[in-house]
Amino acid sequence: MSESIPEKTARYVLNTYARAPFVLVRGQGAVVTDSDGKSYLDFAAGISVNALGHADPELVAAVSEQMAQLGHVCNLFYSAPQAELAELLCTLSFADKVYFANSGAEAIEAAIKFARKYARETFGPGKTELVAFSGAFHGRTAGALALTAREKYQAPFRPLLPGVTFAPFNDPVAAEKVIGPETCAVFVEPVQGEGGIHPVTPEFLRTVRELCDRYGALLVFDEIQCGMGRTGRLWAYEHFGVQPDMMTVAKALGGGLPIGATLLTDRVAQVMAVGDHGSTFAGGPVICRAAQVVLQRVSQPEFLAQVTAKGELLKDRLYELNAPHLVEIRGLGLMIGVEFDQDVAPLIQAGHAHGVLMINAGPRVLRLLPPLIVTEAQIEQFTTVLGRILQETWS
Ligand SMILES: Cc1ncc(COP(=O)(O)O)c(C=O)c1O
């Protein structure tokens, strides 16, 4: 008998992920199906990626047409999809320029380099300190990992990029103590994702903005997980009335294909010159066509309004479950964390048997990130099933 896919994966793929014990073969809207024909309501959306769900016809057509017309050229040549996507991103945000990358972590790496060069060119060589916050997650590459205050992730790989200071999240007084004349850039997730679905407070964000302005430091928003309509606004920062100097975007932007983007103002952009940074694949025609489709759709006011409405519905239904061991339900739009006083792994596992995909954010937070096109009926179905799971697991 031939090896199963999990066996083959274990044999040939480096084992850096804990995987669910089934093989997904197909997806349609907010539903995925495994190799046994069992369907699951997908409330993970590939960790905040599949905003338009699976197999969206417009996205599939755009990608197929572009691949058939021109698949890859590299950045030594112009291509229309890249220029058009950059224009769209700038029109729809604070930004004047875009640098394209291939993942979230790469977009963070680019922001680190741009900040370092901006500080050096503007103020001289001493201003290199980077500030990030407890609970934040910025990625697994060397620089992004240095900004991710998680001992377990960092310890095996030290020494990391030097010059990073951490402060407690949402603590304006602590921010005053760490942001100073040597600070080059401050990285903030407006809604922390991996850290447990924690929105920033407006007061904290305003303080950090003021401190960055006072000391000539750049404020970088990491909207890799919370951007692209996930919170009911196109960008999560719109909830808080504070704008960044740079912003990283990835995940949902590609609609399932890999992309990262670092958005910046002209003030920062003007320090970067030809040859300072680059990537072979980044900003290719296919991914940029895909991203245009996603961005055009999720930025429509009606689309964003329905994300907000469905987020409210999901929260209401979650409250109505009167779940045992519940600590808090929090989040914005369709980025919702349900914190319990127990580990949520058994709930996620039971979800597999019941046909729902969920993920966690830390051991005790159930993280709900359905595709933004999830229907009200699917939200009702999901919460009914979750009620059953809670009862079976904890009563
Ligand atoms: C806020 C945030 N930043 C950065 C990253 C890293 O993105 P990627 O996995 O595409 O490298 C993630 C991924 O989960 C994230 O949630």
The ligand as a MOL file (V3000), in Angstrom:
LIG
                    3D

  0  0  0     0  0            999 V3000
M  V30 BEGIN CTAB
M  V30 COUNTS 16 16 0 0 0
M  V30 BEGIN ATOM
M  V30 1 C 0.7190 40.3750 12.6180 0
M  V30 2 C 1.5970 39.4460 11.8320 0
M  V30 3 N 2.7830 39.8890 11.3800 0
M  V30 4 C 3.5880 39.1100 10.6480 0
M  V30 5 C 3.2520 37.8040 10.3410 0
M  V30 6 C 4.1710 36.9640 9.5130 0
M  V30 7 O 3.5990 36.7550 8.2630 0
M  V30 8 P 4.0720 35.5240 7.3330 0
M  V30 9 O 3.6510 34.2730 8.0220 0
M  V30 10 O 3.3730 35.7520 6.0190 0
M  V30 11 O 5.5620 35.6430 7.1970 0
M  V30 12 C 2.0430 37.2920 10.8240 0
M  V30 13 C 1.6610 35.8860 10.5480 0
M  V30 14 O 0.8710 35.2790 11.2640 0
M  V30 15 C 1.1930 38.1300 11.5840 0
M  V30 16 O 0.0090 37.6910 12.0570 0
M  V30 END ATOM
M  V30 BEGIN BOND
M  V30 1 1 1 2
M  V30 2 1 2 3
M  V30 3 2 2 15
M  V30 4 2 3 4
M  V30 5 1 4 5
M  V30 6 1 5 6
M  V30 7 2 5 12
M  V30 8 1 6 7
M  V30 9 1 7 8
M  V30 10 2 8 9
M  V30 11 1 8 10
M  V30 12 1 8 11
M  V30 13 1 12 13
M  V30 14 1 12 15
M  V30 15 2 13 14
M  V30 16 1 15 16
M  V30 END BOND
M  V30 END CTAB
M  END
